[in-house]
Amino acid sequence: MKHNVIFILPILILTSCDKSDIPCVPSDLQKHVITCYPFSNGSLNDVSGNDFHLVNPNNIQPISDRDGNPSCAYAFDGSSRQFLSRHGRFTDYFHKSNFSISLWYKPLGVRDAGDYELILGRVSKFDLEIPSKYGEWSIGLYDCRRAVFSINRKSQWDNFHPLWFSDPFGNKCELESAALSNLWHHLIVTFDGKKRTLYKNGIAASPIQESSGSGSMSRNLGDLVIGRGFNGVIDDIMIFDKVLDQNEVNQLYNLTPCCL
């Protein structure tokens, strides 16, 4: 009996710790991957080996990615019924942990300034009205579809406001939304337990953080939700257990689309 235990245990350890072959992840980041969703051929599987697979409760159909590869991204219609999800237990204690998230998104159409679009987040209620009002943490679009990363009731915004002062009619949100629409954008957010950082298309946003609404913040409750209320396409989601630096951000930004 003792010989059997000695023989089996090393095999289990080698299998569970092999992080050297995660598709489309730079070699120096392989050991830091928590989950990776390339959506190849419409798959909702986590290819990190951790098996945090997604579910598709309303049969959303895959779409071409930013390189034209068929069925390698997911499109959402902006409704509350279209989303992908996973029980959020694997993100427990993110509110006081080191982590980073990388993803690509393409907004479609034009939305009202007050529409909050959830790209990805852990939420204890689905009725998100403003960033992080109910969720533990979230990445979304708000206030003229600017990207915003919220955690612990504070938010880090991107710096996109090129048209505010050039529009004589004051239609700033309509113009900014149109300027953002139908284009792919790369987003990385990082958190070290205190500081929030947001990189859009490889460039770090100014370190301006704002309070984000009222209401209690749940801890270790709720699901990981992707795309609820978002009108657009999402692809290549990766979650890491470390704070990425600028070089690592550049690596991920310059990766070709992951379609296996």
Backbone as CSV, one residue per row, in Angstrom:
resi,resn,N_x,N_y,N_z,CA_x,CA_y,CA_z,C_x,C_y,C_z
1,MET,0.834,-1.213,0.000,0.000,0.000,0.000,0.860,1.251,0.000
2,LYS,1.915,1.231,0.772,2.806,2.397,0.820,3.467,2.626,-0.531
3,HIS,3.791,1.529,-1.223,4.422,1.690,-2.534,3.487,2.370,-3.530
4,ASN,2.197,2.083,-3.436,1.232,2.720,-4.327,1.147,4.215,-4.103
5,VAL,1.163,4.652,-2.883,1.097,6.079,-2.571,2.324,6.809,-3.084
6,ILE,3.477,6.195,-2.895,4.720,6.828,-3.357,4.734,6.937,-4.869
7,PHE,4.151,5.977,-5.553,4.166,5.972,-7.012,3.187,6.989,-7.608
8,ILE,2.020,7.124,-7.029,0.973,7.974,-7.596,1.196,9.458,-7.304
9,LEU,1.635,9.801,-6.126,1.717,11.197,-5.696,2.563,12.058,-6.616
10,PRO,3.776,11.648,-7.019,4.564,12.507,-7.922,3.864,12.797,-9.236
11,ILE,3.080,11.843,-9.750,2.379,12.063,-11.007,1.356,13.174,-10.856
12,LEU,0.627,13.168,-9.756,-0.361,14.207,-9.510,0.285,15.569,-9.388
13,ILE,1.405,15.643,-8.714,2.086,16.925,-8.525,2.576,17.466,-9.857
14,LEU,3.177,16.624,-10.687,3.685,17.089,-11.972,2.565,17.551,-12.882
15,THR,1.450,16.847,-12.860,0.328,17.212,-13.720,-0.290,18.524,-13.317
16,SER,-0.502,18.732,-12.015,-1.192,19.931,-11.555,-0.317,21.170,-11.626
17,CYS,0.983,21.020,-11.649,1.864,22.183,-11.610,2.450,22.539,-12.969
18,ASP,2.108,21.782,-14.010,2.660,22.066,-15.327,1.972,23.287,-15.927
19,LYS,2.680,24.418,-15.937,2.114,25.655,-16.462,2.982,26.174,-17.597
20,SER,3.577,25.300,-18.352,4.525,25.734,-19.370,3.943,25.685,-20.777
21,ASP,2.666,25.349,-20.908,2.125,25.178,-22.255,0.747,25.820,-22.395
22,ILE,0.504,26.922,-21.712,-0.773,27.617,-21.859,-0.744,28.376,-23.176
23,PRO,-1.691,28.131,-24.048,-1.656,28.765,-25.373,-1.694,30.290,-25.285
24,CYS,-0.878,30.928,-26.114,-0.928,32.379,-26.338,-0.509,33.214,-25.133
25,VAL,0.064,32.614,-24.121,0.538,33.362,-22.958,2.061,33.421,-23.013
26,PRO,2.675,34.628,-22.883,4.135,34.718,-22.891,4.760,33.785,-21.865
27,SER,5.915,33.216,-22.202,6.530,32.187,-21.360,6.797,32.667,-19.941
28,ASP,7.205,33.934,-19.781,7.535,34.413,-18.445,6.297,34.692,-17.591
29,LEU,5.102,34.616,-18.189,3.872,34.825,-17.431,3.085,33.542,-17.209
30,GLN,3.557,32.433,-17.768,2.815,31.185,-17.694,2.466,30.788,-16.255
31,LYS,3.419,30.875,-15.364,3.183,30.402,-13.995,2.269,31.325,-13.205
32,HIS,1.932,32.487,-13.758,1.093,33.443,-13.036,-0.360,33.462,-13.527
33,VAL,-0.701,32.592,-14.466,-2.049,32.604,-15.031,-3.035,31.934,-14.078
34,ILE,-4.110,32.650,-13.763,-5.214,32.071,-12.995,-6.230,31.451,-13.932
35,THR,-6.559,32.171,-14.983,-7.480,31.650,-15.978,-7.230,32.345,-17.311
36,CYS,-7.577,31.650,-18.398,-7.353,32.182,-19.742,-8.486,31.710,-20.646
37,TYR,-9.191,32.672,-21.265,-10.313,32.373,-22.142,-10.034,32.939,-23.545
38,PRO,-9.474,32.135,-24.459,-9.259,32.610,-25.830,-10.498,32.452,-26.715
39,PHE,-11.513,31.716,-26.253,-12.770,31.503,-26.993,-12.548,30.827,-28.345
40,SER,-11.514,30.039,-28.465,-11.208,29.380,-29.740,-12.328,28.427,-30.147
41,ASN,-12.790,28.564,-31.403,-13.868,27.740,-31.927,-15.113,27.800,-31.044
42,GLY,-15.307,28.958,-30.405,-16.473,29.142,-29.562,-16.383,28.481,-28.204
43,SER,-15.236,27.917,-27.870,-15.093,27.223,-26.592,-15.126,28.205,-25.427
44,LEU,-15.766,27.793,-24.347,-15.798,28.579,-23.122,-14.862,28.000,-22.067
45,ASN,-13.977,27.122,-22.503,-13.071,26.476,-21.562,-11.950,27.396,-21.131
46,ASP,-11.539,27.223,-19.889,-10.344,27.863,-19.350,-9.153,27.012,-19.755
47,VAL,-8.268,27.549,-20.591,-7.145,26.759,-21.106,-5.921,26.825,-20.203
48,SER,-6.063,27.449,-19.012,-4.926,27.543,-18.093,-4.612,26.216,-17.421
49,GLY,-5.552,25.285,-17.458,-5.390,24.032,-16.730,-6.069,24.048,-15.378
50,ASN,-6.590,25.206,-14.981,-7.278,25.306,-13.688,-8.767,24.964,-13.777
51,ASP,-9.271,24.827,-14.995,-10.639,24.351,-15.230,-11.723,25.287,-14.699
52,PHE,-11.493,26.581,-14.771,-12.522,27.546,-14.394,-13.356,27.882,-15.643
53,HIS,-14.050,26.884,-16.166,-14.768,27.033,-17.423,-16.011,27.906,-17.244
54,LEU,-16.378,28.594,-18.320,-17.541,29.480,-18.303,-18.796,28.724,-18.728
55,VAL,-19.951,29.316,-18.408,-21.226,28.792,-18.907,-21.906,29.887,-19.720
56,ASN,-22.777,29.459,-20.617,-23.455,30.348,-21.561,-24.964,30.124,-21.406
57,PRO,-25.599,30.759,-20.415,-26.986,30.419,-20.082,-28.009,30.773,-21.142
58,ASN,-27.679,31.680,-22.066,-28.665,32.095,-23.062,-28.197,31.868,-24.491
59,ASN,-27.263,30.923,-24.648,-26.845,30.468,-25.973,-26.361,31.609,-26.864
60,ILE,-25.475,32.450,-26.340,-24.844,33.495,-27.145,-23.934,32.836,-28.170
61,GLN,-23.922,33.356,-29.383,-23.145,32.757,-30.452,-21.782,33.441,-30.597
62,PRO,-20.732,32.667,-30.887,-19.408,33.263,-31.104,-19.358,34.026,-32.418
63,ILE,-18.314,34.852,-32.544,-18.156,35.719,-33.700,-16.669,35.802,-34.031
64,SER,-16.322,36.396,-35.152,-14.916,36.519,-35.549,-14.153,37.436,-34.600
65,ASP,-12.872,37.129,-34.401,-12.033,37.960,-33.546,-11.441,39.128,-34.342
66,ARG,-10.527,39.865,-33.736,-10.001,41.090,-34.352,-9.097,40.806,-35.551
67,ASP,-8.735,39.531,-35.753,-7.930,39.165,-36.910,-8.754,38.428,-37.957
68,GLY,-10.089,38.409,-37.744,-10.967,37.759,-38.695,-11.123,36.266,-38.526
69,ASN,-10.529,35.681,-37.474,-10.672,34.248,-37.234,-12.106,33.937,-36.789
70,PRO,-12.794,33.042,-37.489,-14.193,32.784,-37.150,-14.359,32.097,-35.803
71,SER,-15.429,32.446,-35.106,-15.813,31.792,-33.841,-14.709,31.850,-32.797
72,CYS,-14.033,32.995,-32.688,-12.947,33.130,-31.716,-13.137,34.332,-30.797
73,ALA,-14.346,34.853,-30.708,-14.685,35.930,-29.776,-16.183,35.812,-29.518
74,TYR,-16.688,36.615,-28.569,-18.122,36.589,-28.280,-18.706,37.993,-28.365
75,ALA,-19.870,38.078,-29.012,-20.575,39.350,-29.172,-21.776,39.396,-28.236
76,PHE,-22.041,40.574,-27.683,-23.141,40.801,-26.754,-23.994,41.948,-27.285
77,ASP,-25.302,41.868,-27.050,-26.211,42.831,-27.673,-26.615,43.985,-26.765
78,GLY,-26.013,44.093,-25.595,-26.330,45.192,-24.690,-27.494,44.918,-23.765
79,SER,-28.093,43.753,-23.854,-29.227,43.431,-22.994,-28.762,42.799,-21.690
80,SER,-29.660,42.743,-20.733,-29.339,42.133,-19.446,-29.361,40.615,-19.506
81,ARG,-29.875,40.062,-20.595,-29.997,38.609,-20.698,-28.774,37.961,-21.329
82,GLN,-27.929,38.731,-21.961,-26.772,38.154,-22.640,-25.513,38.339,-21.804
83,PHE,-24.989,37.232,-21.319,-23.736,37.264,-20.561,-23.182,35.854,-20.467
84,LEU,-21.888,35.759,-20.189,-21.229,34.516,-19.832,-20.914,34.587,-18.342
85,SER,-20.805,33.447,-17.692,-20.589,33.505,-16.248,-19.842,32.279,-15.739
86,ARG,-19.417,32.413,-14.496,-18.728,31.342,-13.771,-18.851,31.670,-12.294
87,HIS,-19.048,30.654,-11.461,-19.074,30.948,-10.034,-17.760,31.606,-9.642
88,GLY,-17.840,32.668,-8.847,-16.670,33.509,-8.613,-15.747,33.099,-7.492
89,ARG,-15.875,31.882,-6.977,-15.059,31.509,-5.816,-13.566,31.613,-6.086
90,PHE,-13.149,31.378,-7.332,-11.715,31.420,-7.613,-11.149,32.841,-7.556
91,THR,-12.016,33.846,-7.442,-11.543,35.224,-7.267,-11.726,35.706,-5.825
92,ASP,-11.928,34.797,-4.891,-12.021,35.190,-3.486,-10.782,35.990,-3.068
93,TYR,-11.031,37.022,-2.296,-9.987,37.886,-1.716,-9.250,38.728,-2.752
94,PHE,-9.817,38.878,-3.940,-9.223,39.794,-4.906,-9.209,41.222,-4.370
95,HIS,-10.129,41.561,-3.464,-10.197,42.928,-2.961,-8.987,43.299,-2.117
96,LYS,-8.144,42.333,-1.774,-6.919,42.650,-1.041,-5.732,41.839,-1.573
97,SER,-5.775,41.502,-2.854,-4.747,40.666,-3.465,-4.023,41.390,-4.590
98,ASN,-2.913,40.799,-5.026,-2.257,41.224,-6.254,-2.879,40.469,-7.423
99,PHE,-3.368,41.195,-8.422,-3.878,40.529,-9.618,-3.882,41.508,-10.787
100,SER,-3.972,40.950,-11.979,-4.079,41.741,-13.216,-5.028,41.024,-14.152
101,ILE,-5.699,41.793,-14.995,-6.604,41.236,-15.995,-6.304,41.892,-17.338
102,SER,-6.182,41.064,-18.361,-5.962,41.537,-19.729,-7.132,41.071,-20.594
103,LEU,-7.624,41.945,-21.466,-8.709,41.563,-22.372,-8.764,42.526,-23.552
104,TRP,-9.466,42.097,-24.590,-9.749,42.931,-25.749,-11.253,43.141,-25.844
105,TYR,-11.666,44.349,-26.246,-13.089,44.603,-26.426,-13.300,45.567,-27.596
106,LYS,-14.452,45.422,-28.245,-14.840,46.316,-29.331,-16.275,46.782,-29.085
107,PRO,-16.473,48.034,-28.673,-17.845,48.522,-28.486,-18.521,48.735,-29.827
108,LEU,-19.815,48.512,-29.850,-20.598,48.685,-31.069,-21.721,49.686,-30.821
109,GLY,-22.103,50.414,-31.853,-23.200,51.354,-31.726,-22.840,52.549,-30.857
110,VAL,-23.853,53.294,-30.449,-23.684,54.466,-29.591,-24.603,54.298,-28.391
111,ARG,-24.080,54.508,-27.196,-24.861,54.352,-25.981,-25.025,55.698,-25.284
112,ASP,-26.054,55.813,-24.446,-26.247,57.006,-23.635,-25.132,57.123,-22.610
113,ALA,-24.850,58.352,-22.198,-23.755,58.588,-21.249,-23.960,57.833,-19.950
114,GLY,-25.207,57.655,-19.533,-25.478,57.037,-18.243,-25.602,55.529,-18.269
115,ASP,-25.366,54.901,-19.420,-25.440,53.440,-19.495,-24.136,52.830,-18.997
116,TYR,-24.237,51.967,-17.989,-23.058,51.237,-17.540,-23.036,49.880,-18.218
117,GLU,-21.927,49.567,-18.883,-21.767,48.306,-19.599,-20.689,47.480,-18.910
118,LEU,-21.082,46.339,-18.387,-20.135,45.466,-17.700,-19.379,44.624,-18.721
119,ILE,-18.057,44.780,-18.756,-17.235,43.907,-19.587,-16.900,42.640,-18.812
120,LEU,-16.415,42.809,-17.598,-16.082,41.658,-16.760,-16.053,42.113,-15.311
121,GLY,-16.575,41.287,-14.425,-16.514,41.628,-13.015,-17.130,40.546,-12.159
122,ARG,-16.908,40.657,-10.879,-17.576,39.775,-9.907,-18.664,40.590,-9.231
123,VAL,-19.891,40.172,-9.433,-21.010,40.965,-8.956,-21.932,40.126,-8.092
124,SER,-22.398,40.738,-7.001,-23.326,40.063,-6.106,-24.763,40.355,-6.476
125,LYS,-24.973,41.387,-7.308,-26.279,41.673,-7.881,-26.061,41.998,-9.345
126,PHE,-27.049,41.690,-10.178,-26.888,41.941,-11.598,-27.291,43.351,-12.003
127,ASP,-27.975,44.092,-11.158,-28.462,45.412,-11.540,-27.411,46.484,-11.283
128,LEU,-26.325,46.448,-12.053,-25.264,47.426,-11.901,-25.712,48.745,-12.511
129,GLU,-25.740,49.801,-11.701,-26.154,51.111,-12.175,-24.964,52.029,-12.415
130,ILE,-23.976,51.939,-11.555,-22.737,52.687,-11.705,-21.599,51.759,-11.316
131,PRO,-20.371,52.057,-11.704,-19.269,51.137,-11.407,-19.168,50.797,-9.923
132,SER,-19.115,49.501,-9.628,-18.866,48.982,-8.283,-19.910,49.371,-7.253
133,LYS,-21.088,49.748,-7.666,-22.094,50.061,-6.652,-22.489,48.811,-5.874
134,TYR,-22.613,47.704,-6.562,-22.984,46.465,-5.911,-21.898,45.396,-6.003
135,GLY,-21.056,45.449,-7.018,-20.103,44.370,-7.231,-18.866,44.491,-6.368
136,GLU,-18.145,43.392,-6.266,-16.863,43.419,-5.556,-15.832,44.199,-6.364
137,TRP,-15.771,43.890,-7.656,-14.887,44.614,-8.566,-15.461,44.478,-9.974
138,SER,-15.127,45.416,-10.827,-15.677,45.372,-12.170,-14.808,46.147,-13.146
139,ILE,-14.868,45.724,-14.406,-14.287,46.445,-15.531,-15.437,46.718,-16.491
140,GLY,-15.637,47.964,-16.835,-16.763,48.278,-17.701,-16.587,49.588,-18.432
141,LEU,-17.654,50.024,-19.073,-17.691,51.295,-19.788,-18.784,52.155,-19.181
142,TYR,-18.456,53.443,-18.960,-19.405,54.351,-18.310,-18.974,55.779,-18.613
143,ASP,-19.910,56.729,-18.497,-19.580,58.137,-18.685,-18.946,58.352,-20.058
144,CYS,-19.773,58.283,-21.091,-19.317,58.411,-22.483,-18.502,57.204,-22.940
145,ARG,-18.781,56.059,-22.336,-18.145,54.790,-22.687,-16.646,54.781,-22.423
146,ARG,-16.227,55.545,-21.436,-14.839,55.429,-20.993,-14.664,54.134,-20.210
147,ALA,-13.521,53.490,-20.369,-13.219,52.298,-19.590,-12.983,52.689,-18.136
148,VAL,-13.488,51.868,-17.212,-13.340,52.152,-15.796,-13.154,50.843,-15.039
149,PHE,-12.170,50.835,-14.146,-11.874,49.682,-13.286,-12.190,50.087,-11.854
150,SER,-13.096,49.339,-11.224,-13.542,49.686,-9.877,-13.342,48.518,-8.926
151,ILE,-12.852,48.832,-7.740,-12.691,47.844,-6.682,-12.625,48.582,-5.355
152,ASN,-13.209,47.995,-4.339,-13.242,48.610,-3.006,-13.838,50.019,-3.034
153,ARG,-14.861,50.185,-3.866,-15.639,51.419,-3.973,-14.832,52.614,-4.461
154,LYS,-13.753,52.361,-5.178,-13.017,53.419,-5.852,-12.765,52.982,-7.287
155,SER,-12.644,53.966,-8.170,-12.548,53.667,-9.593,-11.357,54.358,-10.231
156,GLN,-10.735,53.659,-11.170,-9.684,54.216,-12.011,-10.219,54.297,-13.431
157,TRP,-10.203,55.501,-14.014,-10.769,55.746,-15.331,-9.675,55.883,-16.377
158,ASP,-10.061,55.601,-17.636,-9.129,55.917,-18.712,-9.210,57.421,-19.016
159,ASN,-8.326,57.891,-19.882,-8.190,59.328,-20.117,-8.829,59.790,-21.422
160,PHE,-9.728,59.013,-21.982,-10.272,59.349,-23.288,-11.278,60.492,-23.183
161,HIS,-10.871,61.678,-23.555,-11.765,62.828,-23.654,-11.261,63.790,-24.727
162,PRO,-10.934,63.316,-25.927,-10.338,64.221,-26.911,-11.315,65.205,-27.525
163,LEU,-12.619,64.983,-27.361,-13.592,65.786,-28.087,-14.380,66.747,-27.205
164,TRP,-14.139,66.736,-25.933,-14.954,67.542,-25.022,-14.930,69.025,-25.365
165,PHE,-13.772,69.508,-25.746,-13.635,70.948,-25.934,-13.684,71.362,-27.406
166,SER,-13.897,70.410,-28.296,-13.915,70.730,-29.721,-15.320,70.696,-30.311
167,ASP,-16.311,70.370,-29.510,-17.673,70.265,-30.010,-18.475,71.498,-29.605
168,PRO,-18.780,72.398,-30.526,-19.483,73.638,-30.165,-20.924,73.412,-29.728
169,PHE,-21.471,72.223,-29.998,-22.869,71.961,-29.671,-23.030,71.166,-28.378
170,GLY,-21.924,70.807,-27.770,-21.994,70.119,-26.489,-22.400,68.659,-26.563
171,ASN,-22.309,68.065,-27.756,-22.690,66.657,-27.890,-21.484,65.752,-27.645
172,LYS,-20.808,65.973,-26.536,-19.533,65.302,-26.309,-19.673,63.782,-26.223
173,CYS,-20.682,63.277,-25.521,-20.795,61.833,-25.352,-21.114,61.131,-26.658
174,GLU,-21.989,61.727,-27.455,-22.314,61.117,-28.734,-21.077,61.025,-29.625
175,LEU,-20.282,62.097,-29.638,-19.084,62.096,-30.471,-18.033,61.128,-29.939
176,GLU,-17.840,61.107,-28.634,-16.838,60.217,-28.062,-17.236,58.758,-28.223
177,SER,-18.526,58.488,-28.020,-19.001,57.121,-28.196,-18.802,56.665,-29.638
178,ALA,-19.095,57.545,-30.582,-18.904,57.213,-31.985,-17.427,56.999,-32.316
179,ALA,-16.551,57.805,-31.697,-15.120,57.677,-31.952,-14.559,56.369,-31.407
180,LEU,-15.150,55.860,-30.334,-14.693,54.608,-29.731,-15.281,53.389,-30.418
181,SER,-16.441,53.559,-31.027,-17.208,52.426,-31.530,-16.548,51.773,-32.741
182,ASN,-16.782,50.456,-32.847,-16.325,49.651,-33.985,-14.815,49.548,-34.082
183,LEU,-14.116,49.825,-33.007,-12.669,49.669,-32.948,-12.307,48.734,-31.799
184,TRP,-11.280,47.912,-32.030,-10.784,47.053,-30.956,-9.895,47.851,-30.007
185,HIS,-10.050,47.610,-28.717,-9.239,48.250,-27.688,-8.697,47.180,-26.751
186,HIS,-7.440,47.344,-26.361,-6.843,46.424,-25.393,-6.861,47.079,-24.021
187,LEU,-7.236,46.315,-23.022,-7.350,46.845,-21.669,-6.635,45.915,-20.698
188,ILE,-5.821,46.487,-19.844,-5.226,45.762,-18.720,-5.472,46.570,-17.457
189,VAL,-5.931,45.896,-16.416,-6.054,46.530,-15.107,-5.202,45.747,-14.124
190,THR,-4.614,46.460,-13.167,-3.812,45.814,-12.130,-4.217,46.353,-10.769
191,PHE,-4.007,45.530,-9.746,-4.341,45.913,-8.380,-3.363,45.241,-7.440
192,ASP,-2.818,46.021,-6.477,-1.854,45.467,-5.533,-2.383,45.441,-4.099
193,GLY,-3.685,45.487,-3.953,-4.298,45.548,-2.632,-4.694,46.952,-2.241
194,LYS,-4.088,47.943,-2.906,-4.404,49.351,-2.641,-4.515,50.160,-3.940
195,LYS,-3.515,50.054,-4.772,-3.432,50.897,-5.962,-4.068,50.230,-7.165
196,ARG,-4.904,50.994,-7.884,-5.508,50.554,-9.135,-4.782,51.213,-10.297
197,THR,-4.481,50.422,-11.322,-3.868,50.972,-12.530,-4.625,50.433,-13.735
198,LEU,-4.806,51.285,-14.724,-5.511,50.896,-15.948,-4.649,51.275,-17.140
199,TYR,-4.420,50.316,-18.018,-3.676,50.533,-19.257,-4.638,50.323,-20.425
200,LYS,-4.740,51.316,-21.281,-5.569,51.175,-22.471,-4.673,51.255,-23.696
201,ASN,-4.700,50.201,-24.497,-3.845,50.103,-25.680,-2.384,50.350,-25.337
202,GLY,-1.975,49.770,-24.212,-0.585,49.809,-23.781,-0.169,51.041,-23.015
203,ILE,-1.049,52.019,-22.853,-0.700,53.283,-22.200,-1.404,53.382,-20.853
204,ALA,-0.639,53.682,-19.802,-1.210,53.803,-18.466,-2.009,55.088,-18.342
205,ALA,-3.201,54.976,-17.780,-4.012,56.164,-17.523,-3.417,56.965,-16.376
206,SER,-3.717,58.244,-16.343,-3.262,59.084,-15.239,-3.790,58.522,-13.924
207,PRO,-2.984,58.565,-12.859,-3.388,57.949,-11.586,-4.416,58.781,-10.816
208,ILE,-5.576,58.956,-11.418,-6.668,59.674,-10.761,-7.736,58.658,-10.406
209,GLN,-8.027,58.541,-9.105,-9.002,57.573,-8.652,-10.140,58.306,-7.966
210,GLU,-11.347,57.830,-8.193,-12.526,58.508,-7.692,-13.377,57.556,-6.876
211,SER,-14.128,58.120,-5.922,-15.102,57.320,-5.203,-16.183,56.889,-6.167
212,SER,-16.853,55.781,-5.849,-17.773,55.204,-6.822,-19.079,54.789,-6.179
213,GLY,-19.912,55.768,-5.838,-21.254,55.443,-5.389,-21.319,54.994,-3.954
214,SER,-22.503,54.526,-3.584,-22.750,54.099,-2.217,-23.233,52.667,-2.236
215,GLY,-23.518,52.153,-1.060,-23.987,50.779,-0.953,-22.896,49.883,-0.410
216,SER,-23.325,48.806,0.217,-22.361,47.905,0.841,-21.630,47.101,-0.220
217,MET,-20.386,46.749,0.072,-19.581,45.942,-0.820,-19.492,44.535,-0.254
218,SER,-19.981,43.555,-0.990,-19.904,42.173,-0.551,-18.476,41.670,-0.684
219,ARG,-18.147,40.677,0.111,-16.831,40.060,0.047,-17.005,38.586,-0.281
220,ASN,-16.341,38.134,-1.323,-16.357,36.738,-1.711,-17.764,36.228,-1.965
221,LEU,-18.574,37.062,-2.620,-19.926,36.678,-3.004,-20.151,37.016,-4.473
222,GLY,-21.004,36.250,-5.101,-21.383,36.578,-6.465,-20.617,35.795,-7.514
223,ASP,-21.050,35.967,-8.753,-20.475,35.254,-9.891,-19.520,36.145,-10.672
224,LEU,-18.618,35.509,-11.397,-17.853,36.209,-12.422,-18.771,36.337,-13.628
225,VAL,-19.011,37.558,-14.079,-19.950,37.818,-15.163,-19.231,38.576,-16.278
226,ILE,-19.477,38.174,-17.515,-18.833,38.779,-18.678,-19.913,39.280,-19.641
227,GLY,-19.861,40.558,-19.981,-20.638,41.098,-21.081,-22.058,41.516,-20.776
228,ARG,-22.490,41.491,-19.533,-23.882,41.837,-19.243,-24.116,43.337,-19.450
229,GLY,-25.053,43.687,-20.320,-25.343,45.082,-20.615,-24.373,45.722,-21.588
230,PHE,-23.409,44.947,-22.087,-22.396,45.473,-23.001,-22.813,45.230,-24.436
231,ASN,-22.747,46.264,-25.261,-23.017,46.128,-26.681,-21.681,46.113,-27.409
232,GLY,-21.220,44.916,-27.754,-19.928,44.819,-28.410,-19.368,43.412,-28.354
233,VAL,-18.058,43.307,-28.601,-17.369,42.022,-28.718,-16.242,41.977,-27.691
234,ILE,-16.043,40.806,-27.079,-15.000,40.607,-26.066,-14.167,39.398,-26.463
235,ASP,-12.855,39.485,-26.202,-11.971,38.386,-26.598,-10.741,38.332,-25.699
236,ASP,-10.094,37.154,-25.693,-8.770,36.931,-25.084,-8.677,37.476,-23.660
237,ILE,-9.486,36.929,-22.781,-9.460,37.324,-21.368,-8.417,36.489,-20.632
238,MET,-7.526,37.150,-19.917,-6.519,36.474,-19.094,-6.485,37.130,-17.720
239,ILE,-6.445,36.310,-16.674,-6.337,36.808,-15.304,-5.051,36.260,-14.700
240,PHE,-4.262,37.138,-14.089,-2.961,36.776,-13.532,-2.933,37.037,-12.028
241,ASP,-2.056,36.325,-11.324,-1.944,36.480,-9.876,-0.825,37.435,-9.474
242,LYS,-0.496,38.372,-10.349,0.558,39.342,-10.054,0.205,40.681,-10.686
243,VAL,0.900,41.725,-10.254,0.760,43.046,-10.860,1.700,43.120,-12.056
244,LEU,1.135,43.252,-13.232,1.959,43.336,-14.435,2.688,44.668,-14.513
245,ASP,3.910,44.647,-15.034,4.642,45.887,-15.250,4.477,46.339,-16.703
246,GLN,5.060,47.472,-17.040,4.867,48.043,-18.371,5.377,47.110,-19.474
247,ASN,6.497,46.437,-19.254,7.014,45.526,-20.268,6.057,44.368,-20.518
248,GLU,5.467,43.850,-19.444,4.518,42.752,-19.579,3.221,43.222,-20.248
249,VAL,2.816,44.440,-19.930,1.669,45.028,-20.602,1.931,45.115,-22.107
250,ASN,3.112,45.579,-22.470,3.461,45.695,-23.888,3.453,44.330,-24.581
251,GLN,3.958,43.309,-23.883,3.956,41.959,-24.441,2.544,41.511,-24.799
252,LEU,1.629,41.707,-23.870,0.252,41.257,-24.085,-0.442,42.094,-25.154
253,TYR,-0.164,43.382,-25.173,-0.776,44.254,-26.171,-0.346,43.879,-27.585
254,ASN,0.889,43.405,-27.729,1.429,43.094,-29.044,1.220,41.649,-29.469
255,LEU,0.547,40.836,-28.651,0.259,39.469,-29.025,-0.731,39.424,-30.191
256,THR,-0.567,38.454,-31.060,-1.568,38.221,-32.100,-2.794,37.577,-31.444
257,PRO,-3.967,37.715,-32.054,-5.172,37.106,-31.469,-4.980,35.619,-31.225
258,CYS,-5.489,35.153,-30.100,-5.335,33.739,-29.725,-6.527,32.966,-30.260
259,CYS,-6.298,32.192,-31.317,-7.350,31.337,-31.868,-6.721,30.008,-32.220
260,LEU,-6.947,29.011,-31.385,-6.231,27.736,-31.513,-6.790,26.874,-32.649
